[in-house]
């Protein structure tokens, strides 16, 4: 795989905080349209890896590039959905205000949003069902509605790489299927997706699955990785598939 057809590339990557590794020796490459699913319990290293790819924390050692650049250098082309998004509940932010923030990386500090930006925001809200409560204050929404709002914000970025931390957490079967459908649509237009989850079923449609337990337990295609012996190492027990 050459640089021109590589969205994400790591070699012997170690990630962590304060010079203390959380998980290391990760080597993988993803092409446009690929989906990598990170599976593990809380504290396994999933969020740390995503934050490193997003440029929020520096790698401890090894190599990592996102769209051919260092992480964090292409904010308009890479979108990150944290596990606990920060949108101040003390401000009178409506759901649509939060989604509009997804366009800020394209606008910069001085430019004003255009009709085209508004169309993109409306489309993102329509795709995630946020249009139904677009004018309601974010603080008045349920947890699931807030999650859909933040997902719409990420989609409004129209990025080439999506980094999603537990986007299906707390969702019912229908909600998880809706997220899966949105990811499939993004992949169809060539977007590379890295998603963290603790739900094994979320990994079935992935190109690459990485099982994490403060180390790489296994990495590869779902059929090769989602085995009982690896899952026991990852979770301490076998989860129903």
C-alpha positions as CSV (number, residue, x, y, z in Angstrom):
1,X,0.0,0.0,0.0
2,X,1.5,3.3,-1.0
3,X,1.1,6.7,0.7
4,X,-1.3,7.9,-2.0
5,X,-3.9,5.2,-1.1
6,X,-3.3,5.1,2.6
7,X,-5.5,7.1,5.0
8,X,-4.0,5.9,8.2
9,X,-0.6,4.4,8.8
10,X,1.2,3.4,12.0
11,X,4.5,1.6,12.6
12,X,5.5,0.3,16.0
13,X,3.3,3.0,17.6
14,X,3.2,3.3,21.4
15,X,0.5,5.6,22.9
16,X,-0.1,6.7,26.5
17,X,0.1,9.6,28.9
18,X,3.0,11.3,30.8
19,X,5.5,9.0,29.1
20,X,3.7,6.0,30.5
21,X,2.5,3.6,27.7
22,X,-1.1,2.4,27.7
23,X,-0.8,0.2,24.7
24,X,2.1,-0.2,22.2
25,X,3.7,-1.8,19.2
26,X,0.8,-1.1,16.9
27,X,1.4,-1.4,13.2
28,X,-1.5,-1.1,10.7
29,X,-2.6,0.7,7.6
30,X,-6.1,1.7,6.4
31,X,-7.2,2.7,2.9
32,X,-10.1,5.0,2.0
33,X,-13.4,3.4,2.8
34,X,-11.9,1.0,5.4
35,X,-13.4,0.4,8.8
36,X,-11.3,-0.6,11.8
37,X,-13.1,-1.5,15.0
38,X,-11.2,-1.3,18.3
39,X,-12.7,-3.7,20.8
40,X,-11.9,-3.8,24.5
41,X,-13.0,-2.9,28.0
42,X,-12.7,0.5,29.6
43,X,-9.0,1.3,30.1
44,X,-7.9,-1.0,27.4
45,X,-6.3,1.7,25.3
46,X,-9.1,2.4,22.7
47,X,-9.7,6.0,23.6
48,X,-5.9,6.7,24.0
49,X,-5.3,5.4,20.5
50,X,-8.2,7.5,19.0
51,X,-7.0,10.7,20.8
52,X,-3.5,10.1,19.4
53,X,-4.8,9.7,15.9
54,X,-6.9,12.9,16.4
55,X,-3.8,14.8,17.4
56,X,-5.0,15.4,21.0
57,X,-2.1,13.6,22.6
58,X,1.3,13.0,21.2
59,X,2.5,9.5,20.4
60,X,5.1,8.2,22.8
61,X,7.2,6.5,20.1
62,X,6.9,5.0,16.6
63,X,5.3,6.4,13.5
64,X,1.8,7.6,12.7
65,X,0.3,9.6,9.8
66,X,-3.2,10.6,9.0
67,X,-3.8,11.4,5.4
68,X,-0.1,11.7,4.9
69,X,0.4,14.3,7.7
70,X,1.0,14.3,11.4
71,X,-2.2,13.8,13.5
72,X,-4.0,17.1,14.1
73,X,-2.7,18.9,11.1
74,X,-5.8,18.5,8.9
75,X,-8.7,19.5,11.1
76,X,-11.1,20.0,8.2
77,X,-10.4,16.5,6.9
78,X,-10.5,14.5,10.1
79,X,-13.4,14.4,12.6
80,X,-13.3,13.0,16.1
81,X,-16.3,12.0,18.2
82,X,-15.1,11.6,21.8
83,X,-16.8,9.2,24.2
84,X,-18.1,12.1,26.3
85,X,-18.4,15.2,24.0
86,X,-17.9,18.6,25.6
87,X,-20.7,21.0,24.8
88,X,-21.4,23.4,27.7
89,X,-24.8,22.7,29.3
90,X,-24.6,26.2,30.9
91,X,-24.9,27.9,27.5
92,X,-28.2,28.2,25.7
93,X,-27.0,25.9,22.9
94,X,-29.7,24.3,20.7
95,X,-29.1,21.0,19.0
96,X,-28.7,22.7,15.6
97,X,-26.1,25.1,17.1
98,X,-24.0,22.1,18.2
99,X,-24.3,20.5,14.7
100,X,-23.3,23.8,13.1
101,X,-20.0,23.6,15.0
102,X,-19.1,20.8,12.6
103,X,-18.5,23.4,9.9
104,X,-16.1,25.6,12.0
105,X,-13.0,23.8,10.9
106,X,-13.8,24.8,7.3
107,X,-14.8,28.3,8.1
108,X,-11.9,29.4,10.3
109,X,-12.3,32.4,12.7
110,X,-13.5,35.1,10.3
111,X,-15.6,33.5,7.7
112,X,-19.4,33.3,8.0
113,X,-21.4,30.3,7.2
114,X,-23.0,30.1,3.7
115,X,-26.1,28.6,2.3
116,X,-24.0,25.6,1.3
117,X,-22.9,25.1,4.9
118,X,-26.5,25.3,6.1
119,X,-27.5,22.6,3.5
120,X,-24.8,20.4,4.9
121,X,-25.9,20.9,8.5
122,X,-29.5,20.2,7.6
123,X,-28.6,17.1,5.8
124,X,-26.5,15.8,8.8
125,X,-29.4,16.5,11.1
126,X,-31.9,14.7,8.8
127,X,-29.6,11.7,8.5
128,X,-29.3,11.3,12.3
129,X,-32.9,12.3,13.1
130,X,-31.8,15.5,14.9
131,X,-34.1,17.7,12.8
132,X,-37.0,16.6,15.0
133,X,-35.6,18.5,18.0
134,X,-33.2,20.9,16.2
135,X,-34.3,24.0,18.1
136,X,-34.4,22.4,21.6
137,X,-31.7,23.3,24.1
138,X,-29.1,20.5,24.2
139,X,-29.4,20.3,28.0
140,X,-33.1,19.4,27.7
141,X,-32.4,16.4,25.4
142,X,-32.1,12.8,26.5
143,X,-28.7,11.0,26.4
144,X,-29.5,9.3,23.2
145,X,-30.7,12.5,21.5
146,X,-27.5,14.3,22.6
147,X,-25.5,11.4,21.2
148,X,-27.2,11.7,17.8
149,X,-26.6,15.5,17.9
150,X,-22.9,15.1,18.4
151,X,-22.8,12.4,15.7
152,X,-24.5,14.9,13.3
153,X,-21.9,17.4,14.2
154,X,-19.2,15.0,13.1
155,X,-21.0,14.2,9.9
156,X,-21.3,17.9,9.1
157,X,-17.6,18.1,9.0
158,X,-17.7,16.0,5.8
159,X,-14.3,14.6,6.7
160,X,-12.2,11.9,5.0
161,X,-11.4,10.2,8.3
162,X,-13.9,9.6,11.1
163,X,-12.6,8.7,14.6
164,X,-15.6,7.5,16.7
165,X,-15.3,6.6,20.4
166,X,-18.1,4.4,21.6
167,X,-20.8,5.9,19.2
168,X,-23.2,3.0,20.0
169,X,-22.8,3.1,23.8
170,X,-26.2,3.2,25.5
171,X,-28.2,2.8,22.3
172,X,-30.8,0.1,21.8
173,X,-30.7,-2.3,18.8
174,X,-32.4,0.1,16.5
175,X,-30.0,2.9,17.5
176,X,-27.0,0.8,17.0
177,X,-28.3,-0.3,13.5
178,X,-28.8,3.4,12.6
179,X,-25.2,4.1,13.5
180,X,-24.0,1.1,11.5
181,X,-26.0,2.4,8.5
182,X,-24.5,5.8,8.8
183,X,-21.0,4.4,8.9
184,X,-21.7,2.2,5.8
185,X,-22.9,5.3,4.0
186,X,-19.7,7.2,4.9
187,X,-17.5,4.3,3.8
188,X,-19.3,4.1,0.5
189,X,-18.1,7.7,-0.3
190,X,-14.5,6.7,0.6
191,X,-14.4,7.8,4.3
192,X,-12.0,5.8,6.5
193,X,-13.6,5.0,9.9
194,X,-11.9,3.9,13.2
195,X,-14.5,3.1,15.8
196,X,-14.0,2.1,19.4
197,X,-16.6,-0.2,21.0
198,X,-17.0,-2.9,23.7
199,X,-19.8,-4.5,21.7
200,X,-18.4,-7.4,19.6
201,X,-21.4,-7.3,17.2
202,X,-20.2,-3.8,16.1
203,X,-17.1,-5.5,14.6
204,X,-18.8,-7.9,12.3
205,X,-18.7,-5.5,9.3
206,X,-15.2,-4.3,9.9
207,X,-12.3,-4.7,7.5
208,X,-9.9,-4.9,10.5
209,X,-10.6,-5.6,14.1
210,X,-8.1,-4.9,16.9
211,X,-8.6,-6.4,20.3
212,X,-7.0,-4.4,23.1
213,X,-6.3,-5.1,26.7
214,X,-3.5,-2.5,27.4
215,X,-1.8,-4.4,24.6
216,X,-2.7,-5.7,21.2
217,X,-4.3,-9.1,21.8
218,X,-5.0,-9.7,18.1
219,X,-5.5,-7.7,14.9
220,X,-6.9,-8.8,11.6
221,X,-10.1,-9.7,9.8
222,X,-13.1,-10.3,12.0
223,X,-13.2,-14.1,11.4
224,X,-9.6,-14.4,12.4
225,X,-9.8,-12.2,15.5
226,X,-13.2,-12.7,17.0
227,X,-12.3,-16.2,18.4
228,X,-13.1,-17.5,21.9
229,X,-9.4,-17.7,23.0
230,X,-8.7,-14.1,22.0
231,X,-11.9,-12.8,23.4
232,X,-11.1,-14.5,26.8
233,X,-7.8,-12.7,26.8
234,X,-9.5,-9.4,25.9
235,X,-12.5,-9.5,28.3
236,X,-11.6,-12.3,30.7
237,X,-14.5,-14.3,29.5
238,X,-16.2,-15.2,26.2
239,X,-19.0,-12.8,25.1
240,X,-22.0,-14.0,23.1
241,X,-21.4,-13.2,19.5
